[in-house]
Amino acid sequence: MRVPVALGERAYDVVVADGARHELAALLAARAPRARVAALVTTEPLRAEPWFDLVTGLEAVVLTVPDGEAAKSLAQLEDLLERLALANLSRDDVVVAVGGGAVCDLAGFAASVYRRGVGVVHVATSLVAQVDAAVGGKTGVNLRAGKNLAGTFHQPWGVLCDTEVLTTLPEREIRNGLAEVAKCWLIEGRSAEAVAVTPRAGLVEMAVGLKARVVASDEREGGPRAVLNYGHTLAHALEALARARGDDVRHGEAVATGLCVAARLARALGRIDDGRVAYHDAVLAAFGLSPWSTPAYEPGALIEVMARDKKAHHDLTFVLDGPDGIETVAGVDAGLVHGVLERFEEER
């Protein structure tokens, strides 16, 4: 499947297919005809995979970064920029991110600021990257104060989602990506029963298609694109506290918790009823996701981090379900949120 992201002169395609990585050389030849060097940004474990047989048609320089969220720091950004310079990457050359969401976020950010912007292509090798991080042009790294608080918008020249490499992922990594798919499923209002009869490639295509449409309508998240942050206000707070405490929490696990709590918060605000909350729970269960797989954190600490969320304007802002669908809701009372979080923990 080839999904277009319609952004005028910044338009590109997302290719979803077994073996999509083999289209890399043709993509680079078409989008970067003056390029001589391709800097492949990846991790050591991925570089050792048997499928890491990428052909660029250019002089290739492989630059490895830490695995997972450890890659998403200002220190790692600076280090990668220095190595791009030492590789003598010119403005006509290209950065190729080969990896999961963290690699795409870091490499995309580096490409956006190196020499004031060079081209980037994403070869997405994890489910969470294929359905979310690699598509849409959002880049970023984490600060101590919160997740993704430093970043840019920098659209790629193309995205290759190779579903063949997903067979090498551990089950926990698959669930990590399925949480982002569940988010899209809820946004589209699809039935919980339909999850079981939809093949994995179909799940990827659904999520990519939704994101492509939303990004095309709101590239820089000035309005409708914020819907893609459904469940993420709490998720990012959970991830920030987990990093501070040294807990092992994956992004998808935090998103599953965030989606579950968002439904309960919407109910507390009178935006939805019990049936709609049950629908959220049923969709998460159909994807094999438990909202209680993340550790318990003190509600006050979570609220403090959520107040610094990048969507917030000096208040608590959430993306919530309601009578007009899923939308951004600002100015949510902290006391109400505290109570919802306490009751959620009582359900554990």
N, C-alpha and C positions, 0 to 999 in steps of 0.2 A: 504494500500500500504506500502511496506517495501522497502525503498531506501537505497542501500549500499553506504557508503562513503569509497572508496577503497584506504586505506592508509597503506597497509601492516600490520605490527603488531599493528598499531593504528587504524585499520579499525573498523567501527561500522555501525549500521543501524539506519535510521530515520524511525520511524513508524508513518504513517498518517492514522488515523482511528477514528471513533466515539468510545469513551471508551478506547483509547490507554493508558490512565493513569493506567488502571487496569493491565497492563503488567509490572509495576514497580518491584514488588517483584520477578518475574521470571528473569527479567533483572539483578537485583542486585545479585541474587543467582548464575547466570551464570558468571557475570563479577567480582564479589567481594566475592568469597567463604569464605574468611577469615574475612570478615567484621562483626563487632558486633554492630556498631552504624551508623545510617544514620542521617545526619544533614540536615533537610529540611529548605531551605532558601526561604522565601516567604514574603508577605506583610499582614498586618492585614486585609484589605478588602478581599483578596483572601482566607485567613484562615477561614473567616466567610462564604464563599460560600458553598452551599449544596453539591457541587461536591468534596469538599476537604475531601475525604474519602480514602486517599491514604494508601495502605497497602505496607509496605516495607519488612516484614519478619524479620526485625531487631529492635533493640531498637531505637526508633525515637525521635529525639530532634528537636523541631520546633524553628527556629530563624527568627524573623521578622525584616525587613528592611523597610525604607521609600518607598513610592509608586513613580514610575516614575523616572525621571532623578535625583531627590533628592538623590537617592540611589547611584549614580555614582560619588562618591568623595573619596579622599584619607582618609578623616576622617571616612567615613562609611566602607571603606575597613579595616582600623585599628580596628574599633570596632567589625566588624564581625570576624576578625582573633582572637581577644581576646576571643570572645565568643566560637569560635571553640576550643580554648585551654582549656577554663573553662569546656567545655563539654567533655574534655579528648579524643577528636577525635584522633585516632592513624593513622599511615600511611596506615594501612589496611582498614580503614573505608572510608566512602564515603559522599560527599556533593551532595545533590539533590536540584537543582534549580527548584522551582515551581512558575512560573510567566511569565511576559513578558520580553521584550528585556533588560530592565535595570537590572532586577533580574538575568537573565542569564549572563549578562556581569560582574556584581559584584561577583556573586557566583563562576563563572568560574575563575575569577582573583584570588579570595581568595583560591580556591582549588589548583591553579597552584603554589602558593607560600607558603601555609601552610605546614610546615614540608618538605619544598622543593618539594611539589607536592603530592596531593592525588587525588583519582578518583572523577569524577563529572558526574552526569546524569542530563539532562535537561528535565523537564516536561513543555513543552511550552504551555502557556495558552492564549496568545494573538496572533493575526494574524501576527504581525510584528516579533514576536519571532519565530513562526513556519516557516515562509518563509525566515527568515534571521538570526536573532541574535543567535538562538540556534544551528545552523548548521555551522560547519567549524572551530571551535576552537579558534576564535578570542575573546579575553576578554579585558576589559578595563574600566577605569573610566576617568572622565573629569578633566582637569586642568583649572584654570582661563583663561589661554591663549588659550584654545581650547578643542574640543571634542575628547575623546578617545586618548589623547596624552600619557597616561600611561597604559600599558597593556602587555599581553603575548599571545603566541599561546599555547593553552592547549586543546587538543581534548577530547571531552566527551567519556564516555563509551557507550553512547546511547542517543538517543533523541526520546521522545514520544510526538507527536503532536496530541493532542486530539481535533478533530474538534467538538466534542459535546459541549465543554465548550465555543466555539465561540458564541453560541446562547445567552450567558449572557452578551456579550460585547455591549456597546453603539455604535451607528452608527459612531460617530467620531473616535472611536478606530478601527473600521473596516476599515474606510478610511485610517487611519494611516498605517495599514498593506497593503492595496491595492496599496499604492504608491510603496512599494518594489516589489509587484507583477508586476506592470506596468513597473518598471525598467527591470525586467527579460523578460517581454513580448517584450519590445523594443530591448533588446539584442538578442533575438531569432528571431526578425523580423516578428512576427505574426501580422495578420491583425487586425485593429481596430474593424471590424465587428464581428470577432470571439469571442470577449469578452462577448457579450450578450448571447451567446449560450454555454458558458463554465460554469459548476457548480462550486460553491465555492471550493469544495474538489478538483476539477480538477485544479483550480488555484493554490492551495497549492502544489499539486503534481508537477505541471509544475515548480514552483519556486524552490522547494526542489530538484527536479531532476537536474535542471540547476546548482544550487550551488554545489551539490554533485559532479558533473562532473568536474566543474572548480576547486574545492578544491582538488580533487584527482590528478589533473594535476599540481597544484601549491599550495602546502599546506601553505607556508609562504609568499605568495604574492610577489614572486620575479619577476613575469612577468604577465602571463595571468590572474591571480586572480584579478588584479587591475580593470578589467572590471566590477567587482561587485560593485565598487565605483562610477558607473555612476550616475551623478547627485549629488553626495555627497560632492564634494568640496565646492560648494556654500551652500548646505544644512547644513553642519556642521558650516559654518560661520554664517549663519542665526540663528542657534540654540545658538551659543555662544553669539551673540549680544542680542538675546532675553532673555537669562538668565541674562545678565548684566543689561538690561533695565526693567526686570520684566514682559516681555510679555509672553503670553500663546501661545507657538508655539510647535506643536507636530512634531516628527521626520518625519512622512510621509508627512505632509504639507510642510515641508522644502524640502524634496526630490522631491515632485511634482514641486516646484518652480525651484529647481536645474536642473531637467530634461528639463524643458521648456527653461531655460536660456542656458543650454549646447547646445541645438539644435541651438539656435540663435548665440551662439559663434562659433560653427562649421561652420555655414553659413558665418559669418563675416570673417572667416579664409579661405573661399573658399573650404571647405571640403565637404559640402553638398549644395543642392539647396533649393528653396522655397518649392518644393513638399515634400521633406524629413522633413522640419520643420512642414509642415501641417500634415504629418503623425504622428509626435510626439504629436502635439496638439490633433489630433483625438483619439489617444490611451488614453491620459490622460482624455479626455472628456468621453470616453467609460467606464472608471473606476470611473467616477463621481468625478474626482479630478480637483480642480481649482488651477492653478499655482499662482493665486493672493490672496490666502487665508492667506499668511504671510504678516506681516506689511512691509512697505517700510523702508529701511535703507540706509544711505548715502553710495554711491558706494565706496568711499575711505576707509571707515571703513571696509566694506566687503572684499576689496582687501587686506587690512592689515592682517585680520584674515586668509584669504585663503592662504597667503604666508607662514603661519605656519602650513599648512595642512600636515598630516603625510606622504603623497605621495611626497611632494615637496622636491627638493634639492636646496634650496636657490633661487628658482624662482617660478613662477606661473605654476602649473601643473594641468591639467584637464584630465578627461576621456571623449573623444569626438567621435561622429560619423564621418565617413569619407568613402572614396572610398573602403577602405579595411576593413570596419566594425568599430565597437566601439573599441577604443584603447587609451592608455595613450599618451598624448601630453604634452611635457615639454617646458619651455621657452616661454610661451604665453605672449605677450606684455601687460603690465598693462594698458596702454592707450586704447588699443583695448577693453579690458575687461570693463573698465570704460564706454566707449561709448555704449557697448552692454547692460550694466546694466541700463544706462540712458534711452535708447530706450525701454527697457523692461518695465520700469516704465511708460513710455508714453502710452503703450498699456493697462495699468490698467483701 
